[in-house]
């Protein structure tokens, strides 16, 4: 490694969270401030929930429902076409159609 190009390394750097939790770690900064940590983050506290301030979940569910309805409509059309074709084949075998 080249000398004098690397920042100093602090073995006992202090990390301070916005919730008040502190711990030490190694870093190139002596004091590190963070907004969330494992003590206050919703994933670790078990209080995870969907925050829907702009209606994103409702819009997604609406799009999903519309897509499912379109798929059901296409399947119904395909089934009707299949039945019609089958009836035509049966009629040809019986000699009803030319």
OpenMM code with the backbone's topology and positions (N, CA, C; nanometers):
from openmm import Vec3, app, unit

residues = "UNK UNK UNK UNK UNK UNK UNK UNK UNK UNK UNK UNK UNK UNK UNK UNK UNK UNK UNK UNK UNK UNK UNK UNK UNK UNK UNK UNK UNK UNK UNK UNK UNK UNK UNK UNK UNK UNK UNK UNK UNK UNK UNK UNK UNK UNK UNK UNK UNK UNK UNK UNK UNK UNK UNK UNK UNK UNK UNK UNK UNK UNK UNK UNK UNK UNK UNK UNK UNK UNK UNK UNK UNK UNK UNK UNK UNK UNK UNK UNK UNK UNK UNK UNK UNK UNK UNK UNK UNK UNK UNK UNK UNK UNK UNK UNK UNK UNK".split()
positions = [
    Vec3(0.0833, -0.1182, 0.0000),
    Vec3(0.0000, 0.0000, 0.0000),
    Vec3(0.0883, 0.1252, 0.0000),
    Vec3(0.0430, 0.2244, -0.0701),
    Vec3(0.1164, 0.3502, -0.0706),
    Vec3(0.0907, 0.4238, 0.0601),
    Vec3(0.1899, 0.4878, 0.1109),
    Vec3(0.1779, 0.5593, 0.2367),
    Vec3(0.1201, 0.6978, 0.2136),
    Vec3(0.0530, 0.7480, 0.3156),
    Vec3(-0.0007, 0.8838, 0.3223),
    Vec3(-0.1133, 0.9131, 0.2235),
    Vec3(-0.1761, 0.8102, 0.1661),
    Vec3(-0.2925, 0.8373, 0.0804),
    Vec3(-0.4210, 0.7854, 0.1439),
    Vec3(-0.4096, 0.7044, 0.2476),
    Vec3(-0.5268, 0.6454, 0.3119),
    Vec3(-0.5686, 0.7287, 0.4323),
    Vec3(-0.6986, 0.7388, 0.4583),
    Vec3(-0.7437, 0.8134, 0.5760),
    Vec3(-0.7094, 0.7362, 0.7035),
    Vec3(-0.7060, 0.8034, 0.8171),
    Vec3(-0.6751, 0.7328, 0.9420),
    Vec3(-0.7873, 0.6361, 0.9781),
    Vec3(-0.7512, 0.5250, 1.0402),
    Vec3(-0.8490, 0.4244, 1.0803),
    Vec3(-0.8678, 0.4311, 1.2309),
    Vec3(-0.9936, 0.4462, 1.2722),
    Vec3(-1.0268, 0.4513, 1.4146),
    Vec3(-1.0857, 0.3167, 1.4545),
    Vec3(-1.0161, 0.2462, 1.5427),
    Vec3(-1.0638, 0.1140, 1.5855),
    Vec3(-1.1852, 0.1240, 1.6761),
    Vec3(-1.2001, 0.2332, 1.7483),
    Vec3(-1.3119, 0.2505, 1.8410),
    Vec3(-1.3998, 0.3677, 1.7982),
    Vec3(-1.4435, 0.3650, 1.6736),
    Vec3(-1.5344, 0.4686, 1.6247),
    Vec3(-1.6712, 0.4472, 1.6871),
    Vec3(-1.7374, 0.5557, 1.7239),
    Vec3(-1.8679, 0.5480, 1.7881),
    Vec3(-1.9766, 0.5720, 1.6841),
    Vec3(-2.0765, 0.4828, 1.6834),
    Vec3(-2.1931, 0.4974, 1.5961),
    Vec3(-2.3087, 0.5420, 1.6843),
    Vec3(-2.3756, 0.6502, 1.6458),
    Vec3(-2.4868, 0.7040, 1.7239),
    Vec3(-2.6112, 0.7041, 1.6355),
    Vec3(-2.7159, 0.6372, 1.6836),
    Vec3(-2.8428, 0.6306, 1.6092),
    Vec3(-2.9347, 0.7428, 1.6577),
    Vec3(-3.0306, 0.7810, 1.5756),
    Vec3(-3.1274, 0.8844, 1.6121),
    Vec3(-3.2129, 0.8413, 1.7309),
    Vec3(-3.2284, 0.7097, 1.7529),
    Vec3(-3.3082, 0.6613, 1.8655),
    Vec3(-3.2308, 0.6666, 1.9966),
    Vec3(-3.1002, 0.6952, 1.9906),
    Vec3(-3.0196, 0.7043, 2.1112),
    Vec3(-2.9277, 0.5857, 2.1327),
    Vec3(-2.9423, 0.4823, 2.0553),
    Vec3(-2.8570, 0.3644, 2.0676),
    Vec3(-2.7167, 0.3978, 2.0170),
    Vec3(-2.6140, 0.3488, 2.0883),
    Vec3(-2.4757, 0.3702, 2.0454),
    Vec3(-2.3989, 0.2394, 2.0534),
    Vec3(-2.2970, 0.2258, 1.9673),
    Vec3(-2.2060, 0.1118, 1.9709),
    Vec3(-2.0752, 0.1539, 1.9059),
    Vec3(-1.9745, 0.0701, 1.9215),
    Vec3(-1.8435, 0.1028, 1.8645),
    Vec3(-1.8108, 0.0050, 1.7530),
    Vec3(-1.7347, 0.0544, 1.6575),
    Vec3(-1.6938, -0.0255, 1.5433),
    Vec3(-1.5663, 0.0355, 1.4864),
    Vec3(-1.5093, -0.0245, 1.3884),
    Vec3(-1.3925, 0.0314, 1.3214),
    Vec3(-1.4353, 0.1100, 1.1995),
    Vec3(-1.3749, 0.2283, 1.1791),
    Vec3(-1.4147, 0.3120, 1.0671),
    Vec3(-1.3077, 0.4160, 1.0388),
    Vec3(-1.3234, 0.4833, 0.9272),
    Vec3(-1.2333, 0.5937, 0.8943),
    Vec3(-1.2861, 0.7253, 0.9497),
    Vec3(-1.4032, 0.7225, 1.0131),
    Vec3(-1.4590, 0.8393, 1.0801),
    Vec3(-1.4644, 0.8095, 1.2296),
    Vec3(-1.4406, 0.9097, 1.3099),
    Vec3(-1.4378, 0.8890, 1.4547),
    Vec3(-1.5795, 0.8757, 1.5116),
    Vec3(-1.6757, 0.9514, 1.4563),
    Vec3(-1.8149, 0.9468, 1.5006),
    Vec3(-1.9030, 0.9325, 1.3766),
    Vec3(-1.9940, 0.8354, 1.3810),
    Vec3(-2.0864, 0.8109, 1.2699),
    Vec3(-2.2280, 0.8287, 1.3238),
    Vec3(-2.3106, 0.9050, 1.2551),
    Vec3(-2.4506, 0.9244, 1.2947),
    Vec3(-2.5405, 0.8575, 1.1907),
    Vec3(-2.6416, 0.7853, 1.2394),
    Vec3(-2.7334, 0.7152, 1.1498),
    Vec3(-2.8770, 0.7390, 1.1947),
    Vec3(-2.9713, 0.7220, 1.1024),
    Vec3(-3.1124, 0.7458, 1.1327),
    Vec3(-3.1808, 0.6235, 1.1931),
    Vec3(-3.1439, 0.5042, 1.1481),
    Vec3(-3.2060, 0.3814, 1.1981),
    Vec3(-3.0988, 0.2784, 1.2297),
    Vec3(-3.1333, 0.1887, 1.3215),
    Vec3(-3.0429, 0.0790, 1.3569),
    Vec3(-3.1275, -0.0445, 1.3849),
    Vec3(-3.0654, -0.1523, 1.4268),
    Vec3(-3.1389, -0.2764, 1.4515),
    Vec3(-3.2303, -0.2653, 1.5728),
    Vec3(-3.2092, -0.1653, 1.6583),
    Vec3(-3.2949, -0.1465, 1.7756),
    Vec3(-3.4260, -0.0780, 1.7374),
    Vec3(-3.4212, 0.0153, 1.6408),
    Vec3(-3.5410, 0.0934, 1.6096),
    Vec3(-3.6002, 0.0641, 1.4716),
    Vec3(-3.5329, -0.0135, 1.3870),
    Vec3(-3.5856, -0.0409, 1.2530),
    Vec3(-3.7068, -0.1327, 1.2624),
    Vec3(-3.8161, -0.1038, 1.1901),
    Vec3(-3.9385, -0.1848, 1.1984),
    Vec3(-3.9178, -0.3322, 1.1658),
    Vec3(-3.8261, -0.3663, 1.0779),
    Vec3(-3.8043, -0.5073, 1.0445),
    Vec3(-3.7560, -0.5841, 1.1664),
    Vec3(-3.6659, -0.5257, 1.2425),
    Vec3(-3.6091, -0.5940, 1.3585),
    Vec3(-3.6995, -0.5866, 1.4809),
    Vec3(-3.7835, -0.4845, 1.4895),
    Vec3(-3.8700, -0.4702, 1.6069),
    Vec3(-3.9991, -0.5491, 1.5922),
    Vec3(-4.0288, -0.6005, 1.4725),
    Vec3(-4.1510, -0.6768, 1.4512),
    Vec3(-4.2724, -0.5899, 1.4291),
    Vec3(-4.2542, -0.4622, 1.4098),
    Vec3(-4.3650, -0.3709, 1.3892),
    Vec3(-4.3749, -0.3289, 1.2434),
    Vec3(-4.3312, -0.4173, 1.1549),
    Vec3(-4.3316, -0.3844, 1.0135),
    Vec3(-4.4746, -0.3756, 0.9621),
    Vec3(-4.5038, -0.2709, 0.8870),
    Vec3(-4.6368, -0.2519, 0.8313),
    Vec3(-4.6244, -0.1763, 0.6993),
    Vec3(-4.7277, -0.1847, 0.6204),
    Vec3(-4.7283, -0.1142, 0.4926),
    Vec3(-4.7778, 0.0273, 0.5170),
    Vec3(-4.6967, 0.1245, 0.4843),
    Vec3(-4.7354, 0.2640, 0.4969),
    Vec3(-4.7854, 0.3084, 0.3603),
    Vec3(-4.9116, 0.3402, 0.3530),
    Vec3(-4.9740, 0.3746, 0.2257),
    Vec3(-5.0287, 0.5158, 0.2323),
    Vec3(-4.9405, 0.6119, 0.2155),
    Vec3(-4.9840, 0.7508, 0.2266),
    Vec3(-5.0410, 0.8043, 0.0964),
    Vec3(-5.0040, 0.7441, -0.0163),
    Vec3(-5.0506, 0.7987, -0.1442),
    Vec3(-5.1429, 0.7026, -0.2186),
    Vec3(-5.1912, 0.5993, -0.1527),
    Vec3(-5.2836, 0.5065, -0.2172),
    Vec3(-5.2165, 0.4094, -0.3124),
    Vec3(-5.0885, 0.3859, -0.2957),
    Vec3(-5.0160, 0.2983, -0.3875),
    Vec3(-5.0679, 0.1549, -0.3817),
    Vec3(-5.0984, 0.1070, -0.2614),
    Vec3(-5.1467, -0.0306, -0.2484),
    Vec3(-5.2814, -0.0457, -0.3177),
    Vec3(-5.3703, 0.0519, -0.2967),
    Vec3(-5.5018, 0.0443, -0.3613),
    Vec3(-5.4896, 0.0471, -0.5132),
    Vec3(-5.3999, 0.1333, -0.5650),
    Vec3(-5.3805, 0.1390, -0.7105),
    Vec3(-5.3259, 0.0072, -0.7633),
    Vec3(-5.2314, -0.0519, -0.6903),
    Vec3(-5.1760, -0.1808, -0.7329),
    Vec3(-5.2845, -0.2873, -0.7337),
    Vec3(-5.3636, -0.2941, -0.6267),
    Vec3(-5.4687, -0.3949, -0.6193),
    Vec3(-5.5711, -0.3748, -0.7303),
    Vec3(-5.6013, -0.2500, -0.7642),
    Vec3(-5.6958, -0.2215, -0.8722),
    Vec3(-5.6409, -0.2714, -1.0060),
    Vec3(-5.5112, -0.2448, -1.0315),
    Vec3(-5.4493, -0.2930, -1.1559),
    Vec3(-5.4467, -0.4454, -1.1597),
    Vec3(-5.4161, -0.5078, -1.0479),
    Vec3(-5.4117, -0.6531, -1.0415),
    Vec3(-5.5494, -0.7130, -1.0692),
    Vec3(-5.6531, -0.6549, -1.0096),
    Vec3(-5.7887, -0.7041, -1.0317),
    Vec3(-5.8283, -0.6879, -1.1782),
    Vec3(-5.7945, -0.5738, -1.2397),
    Vec3(-5.8277, -0.5512, -1.3806),
    Vec3(-5.7565, -0.6534, -1.4691),
    Vec3(-5.6315, -0.6833, -1.4366),
    Vec3(-5.5567, -0.7820, -1.5147),
    Vec3(-5.6198, -0.9197, -1.5026),
    Vec3(-5.6587, -0.9577, -1.3812),
    Vec3(-5.7230, -1.0879, -1.3618),
    Vec3(-5.8549, -1.0961, -1.4366),
    Vec3(-5.9305, -0.9863, -1.4401),
    Vec3(-6.0561, -0.9851, -1.5143),
    Vec3(-6.0317, -1.0010, -1.6637),
    Vec3(-5.9280, -0.9331, -1.7157),
    Vec3(-5.8947, -0.9479, -1.8588),
    Vec3(-5.8544, -1.0912, -1.8903),
    Vec3(-5.7777, -1.1518, -1.8033),
    Vec3(-5.7352, -1.2899, -1.8251),
    Vec3(-5.8561, -1.3823, -1.8264),
    Vec3(-5.9494, -1.3627, -1.7330),
    Vec3(-6.0707, -1.4450, -1.7290),
    Vec3(-6.1538, -1.4254, -1.8551),
    Vec3(-6.1608, -1.3012, -1.9047),
    Vec3(-6.2354, -1.2717, -2.0264),
    Vec3(-6.1741, -1.3429, -2.1468),
    Vec3(-6.0421, -1.3366, -2.1595),
    Vec3(-5.9740, -1.4023, -2.2716),
    Vec3(-5.9931, -1.5532, -2.2646),
    Vec3(-5.9830, -1.6086, -2.1453),
    Vec3(-6.0031, -1.7542, -2.1314),
    Vec3(-6.1454, -1.7945, -2.1694),
    Vec3(-6.2423, -1.7125, -2.1335),
    Vec3(-6.3813, -1.7420, -2.1700),
    Vec3(-6.3978, -1.7366, -2.3212),
    Vec3(-6.3359, -1.6380, -2.3852),
    Vec3(-6.3425, -1.6291, -2.5313),
    Vec3(-6.2751, -1.7493, -2.5959),
    Vec3(-6.1622, -1.7907, -2.5435),
    Vec3(-6.0917, -1.9060, -2.5984),
    Vec3(-6.1750, -2.0326, -2.5826),
    Vec3(-6.2403, -2.0470, -2.4682),
    Vec3(-6.3241, -2.1648, -2.4442),
    Vec3(-6.4444, -2.1645, -2.5389),
    Vec3(-6.5062, -2.0487, -2.5605),
    Vec3(-6.6202, -2.0402, -2.6526),
    Vec3(-6.5764, -2.0744, -2.7943),
    Vec3(-6.4586, -2.0259, -2.8361),
    Vec3(-6.4055, -2.0567, -2.9684),
    Vec3(-6.3790, -2.2069, -2.9812),
    Vec3(-6.3211, -2.2665, -2.8770),
    Vec3(-6.2921, -2.4099, -2.8791),
    Vec3(-6.4208, -2.4905, -2.8912),
    Vec3(-6.5227, -2.4512, -2.8168),
    Vec3(-6.6510, -2.5226, -2.8242),
    Vec3(-6.7131, -2.5102, -2.9629),
    Vec3(-6.7080, -2.3885, -3.0198),
    Vec3(-6.7642, -2.3659, -3.1530),
    Vec3(-6.6926, -2.4522, -3.2563),
    Vec3(-6.5593, -2.4571, -3.2495),
    Vec3(-6.4816, -2.5389, -3.3425),
    Vec3(-6.5151, -2.6865, -3.3268),
    Vec3(-6.5316, -2.7306, -3.2037),
    Vec3(-6.5648, -2.8714, -3.1785),
    Vec3(-6.7022, -2.9059, -3.2371),
    Vec3(-6.7993, -2.8154, -3.2209),
    Vec3(-6.9326, -2.8377, -3.2775),
    Vec3(-6.9261, -2.8443, -3.4299),
    Vec3(-6.8439, -2.7576, -3.4913),
    Vec3(-6.8287, -2.7607, -3.6361),
    Vec3(-6.7681, -2.8924, -3.6815),
    Vec3(-6.6684, -2.9416, -3.6100),
    Vec3(-6.6063, -3.0704, -3.6461),
    Vec3(-6.7065, -3.1849, -3.6362),
    Vec3(-6.7873, -3.1829, -3.5294),
    Vec3(-6.8884, -3.2877, -3.5126),
    Vec3(-6.9916, -3.2805, -3.6251),
    Vec3(-7.0308, -3.1575, -3.6628),
    Vec3(-7.1297, -3.1418, -3.7689),
    Vec3(-7.0734, -3.1928, -3.9024),
    Vec3(-6.9449, -3.1669, -3.9274),
    Vec3(-6.8832, -3.2151, -4.0510),
    Vec3(-6.8804, -3.3679, -4.0532),
    Vec3(-6.8481, -3.4279, -3.9406),
    Vec3(-6.8442, -3.5745, -3.9343),
    Vec3(-6.9832, -3.6324, -3.9589),
    Vec3(-7.0867, -3.5659, -3.9108),
    Vec3(-7.2224, -3.6155, -3.9314),
    Vec3(-7.2701, -3.5881, -4.0732),
    Vec3(-7.2020, -3.4955, -4.1395),
    Vec3(-7.2419, -3.4627, -4.2757),
    Vec3(-7.3395, -3.3483, -4.2839),
    Vec3(-7.3598, -3.2756, -4.1760),
    Vec3(-7.4523, -3.1636, -4.1756),
    Vec3(-7.3989, -3.0463, -4.2554),
    Vec3(-7.2701, -3.0236, -4.2525),
    Vec3(-7.2114, -2.9114, -4.3253),
    Vec3(-7.1450, -2.9640, -4.4514),
    Vec3(-7.1328, -2.8773, -4.5515),
    Vec3(-7.0784, -2.9133, -4.6806),
    Vec3(-6.9351, -2.9307, -4.6790),
] * unit.nanometer
topology = app.Topology()
chain = topology.addChain("A")
for resn in residues:
    res = topology.addResidue(resn, chain)
    for name in ("N", "CA", "C"):
        topology.addAtom(name, app.Element.getBySymbol(name[0]), res)
